[in-house]
Amino acid sequence: MRSSIAKLFSLVILAATFSLFTLTGIGSPSPNSAQEIYNRKCALCHGKDGSGNTHDGKKYKVPSVRVAVKKYSEAAMIKIVEEGKGANMDSYSDELSPTQIKALVDYYRSLAKK
């Protein structure tokens, strides 16, 4: 009997913890986090890992973010995100704040370290 109560208690705690994480969004990136912005705006071409190894990345000859962060200064990368690059990369200055763009460039740099 004691074992059944302990199992039930454990299940209740597990369910409550899962509900808390789900309701608060803990464990998932916020909609405005750099990772989530990257996933929405950049990953289609650059890939979730930054490699550029995606269908659209190959089609448009998108460089790896991992290489780009070594090639461009932070200021140059911010300018690219703000103004776009070439015919295939959109400008995001109207959609993202300067703080979000800076965080996005920092996220690019974190991909190069993985």
N, C-alpha and C positions, 0 to 999 in steps of 0.2 A: 504494500500500500504506500509506504513511504517513497519507494522508487517511482511509483506512478505520479505522485504529487510533485516530486523533483523534476520529472520529465515534463509535466504540464507547466510548471513554473518556468522552466527553461524555454519552452516553446512560446509562452506568453512574452517573456523578455525578448526573445529573438524577433517576434512579430512586432513588438513595440519599437525596437531599435530600427528595424527595416522601415516601418512607417515613418519614424522620425526622419531618417535619411531621405526618404522619398519625398515627404512633404516639404522639407527644408531645402532640398536640392544638394545636401551635403554629399560629396563624392562625385558630383558631376559639375562640369564647368558652368559658370553663370553665363547667361546669354550675351553679356557684354565683356566677358573675359577675353584676353588675347587669344587663348586657345580656341574658344568657340567662334570668335570672329574669323580666325584663320580657317577653321573647319568650314565655315559658311562661305567665305569669300575667296580663299586661296587654294584650298586642298584639291579642288576639282582639277586644277592644272598642275599645281606643285606637289600634290600628294600629301597625305596625312603626315608622312615622315619627312617631307621636304625634298624628296629625291627627284621630283619631276617625272617619275616613272608611272604616268597615268595615260589613258587614251588621249585626253586633250593635251596633256603635257608633251606627248610624242608628236601629236598632230601639229602643234604650234611651236615645237622645238623649244620648250620652256626649260630654262636652266635649273639645275638643282639649287634650292635655297642654301644648301650646305656650302656650295661653291660660291654663290653670290655674296654671302656674308663675309667671305675672305677677300673678295674682289672689290666690294664697295664699302665706303665708309658708312657710318651710321647716318650721317646727314644725307648722303647720296641715296641710301635706301629709303629714308623718310620721304625724300623728294619723289622717288619712283612710286611709292604707295600713294602719295598725294596727287601726283600728276598722271600716273599711268606710264606705260612704256610700250612703244611700238603700236601696232594696230590691234594687238590681242589683249593687252593688259589695261583694264579700266582704271580711271582715276577714282580715288576714294575720298578726296578732300570734302566732298559734299555729304558723304554718308558717315564718316568717322571723325571724331574730334581729334585734335592734335595729341591729346593724352592717349587715346586709343591707338592711333597710328604709331606712336612711340612704343607702346606696349606690344604692338604687333611686330615691330622690328626687333624688339627684345626677344619675342617668342621665336622669330626666325633664327636668331642667333643661338637660342637654346637647342634648336633642331640640329644645328651644326655640331654641337657637342655630343650628340647621341651616337 
